[in-house]
Amino acid sequence: MAHPDHALWKAGWRANRIPFHLTHVHPLLERFWPQLGLPATAPVFVPLCGKSLDIAWLHEQGHPVSGIELSEVAVKALFEAAGLAPQRRAAGELTCWTQAGLDIYCGDFFALTADDLRGIRAVYDRAALTALPENLRADYVAHLHAILPADCQILLLTVEDLDADEAAADNMQQSAEIAALYALYFSLELLHAELHETDGERSIDKAYRLQRSHHPTTPWSA
């Protein structure tokens, strides 16, 4: 059964209500991606990818890129922006749009299997985790761990909003939520934390490098 948020997500794309979509490549991707030390031809996975320009940047570095996106509108826009006319094939419960080193699965993230991500060396997550409702985030991380190949790395970018009475200096370390979600499955390294202030609102951009060391036998194994 489809999650109720699926209909809202698809409706937002149809109505072009996509405030999370950046019209530029994320600067923290360009800055910290080299720290993963990947060969240029290493396959990369981008979960809940939308039509992100970050995919084109990764592809331009030489990486074959796989992604997963619920909205067909977003997948179509991604390939149109690249000037590509992809072929489509059934992949279990998903449809895979594929062309020129891009394999974008359309459908529910939780329908992805380990076979779909065979050979993936790294994951780039800019907004997938935060796009999910809080009650699905633990399931997301567990499923991601279950379907990734061994020794896969993740570059995780997050944004933490600060309350008016919170001191920024007290929030420049690893997030307790990120540690609680990922530490069971991955080693975590905080690469960067930077305060931003806009119109009285404060937030902290963070970049993490995560590493998993083995493939689980079940989605919830450590």
C-alpha positions in Angstrom: 0.0 0.0 0.0 1.3 3.4 -0.9 2.3 5.7 1.9 -0.1 8.7 2.2 2.8 11.2 1.7 3.3 9.7 -1.8 0.2 11.4 -3.2 1.3 14.8 -1.7 4.8 14.4 -3.1 3.5 13.6 -6.6 1.0 16.5 -6.4 3.8 18.9 -5.4 5.8 18.0 -8.5 2.8 18.3 -10.8 2.1 21.7 -9.4 5.8 22.7 -9.5 5.8 23.2 -5.7 9.4 22.2 -5.2 11.1 24.7 -2.9 13.8 22.1 -2.1 15.0 22.0 -5.7 18.3 24.0 -6.2 19.0 25.8 -9.5 22.7 25.2 -9.0 25.1 22.4 -8.0 25.4 22.2 -4.2 28.7 23.8 -3.2 29.3 21.2 -0.5 29.0 18.4 -3.0 31.8 20.1 -5.1 33.9 20.7 -2.0 33.7 17.4 -0.2 33.0 14.8 -2.9 36.8 14.4 -3.6 37.3 13.4 0.0 35.6 10.0 -0.8 38.6 9.2 -2.9 36.6 7.4 -5.6 37.7 6.5 -9.1 36.0 8.7 -11.7 34.2 5.7 -13.1 32.8 4.5 -9.7 29.0 4.0 -9.9 27.0 6.4 -7.6 23.5 6.2 -6.2 21.3 9.3 -5.4 18.2 8.5 -3.4 15.0 10.6 -3.8 16.9 12.5 -6.5 14.2 14.7 -8.1 15.7 16.5 -11.0 18.7 17.6 -9.1 21.5 19.3 -11.0 23.9 17.5 -8.7 23.2 14.4 -10.8 24.5 16.1 -13.9 27.6 17.2 -12.0 28.4 13.7 -10.8 27.8 12.3 -14.3 30.2 14.9 -15.7 32.9 13.7 -13.3 32.6 10.3 -15.1 30.4 8.5 -12.6 27.6 6.2 -13.9 24.7 7.5 -11.7 21.6 5.6 -10.4 18.8 7.3 -8.7 15.3 6.7 -7.3 12.5 9.2 -7.5 8.8 8.7 -6.8 7.5 11.4 -9.3 7.5 10.6 -13.0 7.3 14.3 -13.6 10.7 14.8 -12.0 12.3 11.9 -13.8 11.1 13.1 -17.1 12.3 16.7 -16.4 15.7 15.3 -15.4 16.3 13.6 -18.7 14.8 16.4 -20.7 17.3 18.9 -19.1 20.1 16.5 -20.1 18.8 16.4 -23.7 18.3 12.6 -23.4 15.5 10.3 -24.6 15.7 7.4 -22.2 14.5 3.9 -22.7 12.3 2.4 -20.0 12.2 -1.1 -18.5 10.4 -2.8 -15.7 12.4 -3.5 -12.6 10.2 -5.3 -10.2 7.7 -2.8 -8.8 9.7 0.0 -10.3 10.3 1.5 -13.8 13.9 2.2 -14.7 14.6 5.1 -17.1 18.0 4.6 -18.6 20.3 6.4 -21.1 24.0 7.3 -21.3 25.1 6.1 -17.9 22.0 7.3 -16.1 19.6 4.8 -14.5 16.8 6.5 -12.7 14.3 4.2 -11.0 10.7 5.6 -10.7 8.7 4.5 -7.8 8.9 3.8 -4.1 12.4 3.8 -2.5 11.5 0.8 -0.4 10.9 -1.3 -3.5 14.6 -1.0 -4.4 16.6 -4.2 -4.0 20.3 -5.1 -3.6 20.3 -6.2 -7.3 19.3 -2.8 -8.4 22.3 -1.2 -6.6 24.9 -3.9 -7.5 28.3 -2.3 -8.0 27.4 1.1 -6.3 30.5 2.5 -4.6 29.0 5.7 -3.0 25.7 7.4 -2.2 25.1 11.1 -2.4 22.2 12.2 -0.1 21.4 15.9 0.0 17.8 15.9 0.8 16.5 12.3 0.9 16.6 11.9 4.6 15.1 15.2 5.5 12.4 14.9 2.8 11.0 11.8 4.6 8.6 12.2 7.6 10.3 11.5 10.9 8.5 8.2 11.4 10.1 6.8 8.2 13.7 7.9 8.6 14.8 4.9 10.6 13.2 2.5 8.1 14.9 4.5 5.3 18.4 4.1 6.8 17.9 0.4 7.6 16.7 -0.3 4.0 19.5 1.7 2.5 22.0 -0.3 4.6 20.4 -3.6 3.6 20.6 -2.9 -0.2 24.0 -1.2 -0.5 27.1 -3.2 -1.4 29.8 -3.8 1.2 32.3 -1.0 1.8 30.0 1.7 0.3 30.4 5.3 1.3 27.8 8.0 1.8 28.2 11.8 1.5 25.3 13.1 3.6 24.4 16.8 3.6 21.9 18.1 6.2 20.4 21.4 7.3 19.6 21.9 11.0 17.3 24.8 11.9 18.0 26.5 15.2 15.4 27.8 17.6 15.7 31.4 18.7 17.2 30.4 22.1 19.6 27.9 20.8 23.3 28.7 20.7 25.0 27.9 17.4 28.2 26.9 19.1 26.4 24.1 20.9 25.2 22.6 17.7 28.3 22.4 15.5 29.0 18.8 16.4 27.4 15.6 15.1 23.6 15.7 15.3 22.1 13.4 17.9 19.4 12.4 15.4 22.0 11.5 12.7 24.0 9.4 15.2 20.9 7.6 16.4 19.8 6.8 12.8 23.1 5.8 11.3 25.5 4.7 14.0 24.1 1.1 14.1 25.0 0.6 10.5 27.8 3.0 9.6 30.8 4.8 10.9 30.2 8.6 10.9 32.6 11.5 10.3 31.5 15.1 10.5 33.4 16.9 7.7 31.9 20.4 8.0 29.5 22.5 9.9 28.7 26.1 8.9 26.2 28.6 10.4 23.9 30.5 8.0 21.7 33.4 9.0 18.9 34.7 6.6 16.2 37.2 7.5 16.5 36.3 11.2 16.4 32.6 10.6 19.5 30.5 11.5 20.5 27.1 10.3 23.6 24.9 10.2 24.7 23.2 7.1 26.6 19.9 7.8 28.4 17.4 5.7 29.1 13.9 6.9 31.1 11.0 5.4 29.6 7.6 6.3 31.2 4.2 5.7 29.5 0.8 5.9 31.8 -2.2 6.3 29.6 -5.3 5.6 26.4 -6.5 4.1 23.6 -7.4 6.5 21.7 -10.7 6.4 18.5 -8.8 7.3 17.5 -5.2 7.0 17.8 -4.7 10.8 21.1 -6.5 11.4 24.0 -4.4 12.7 
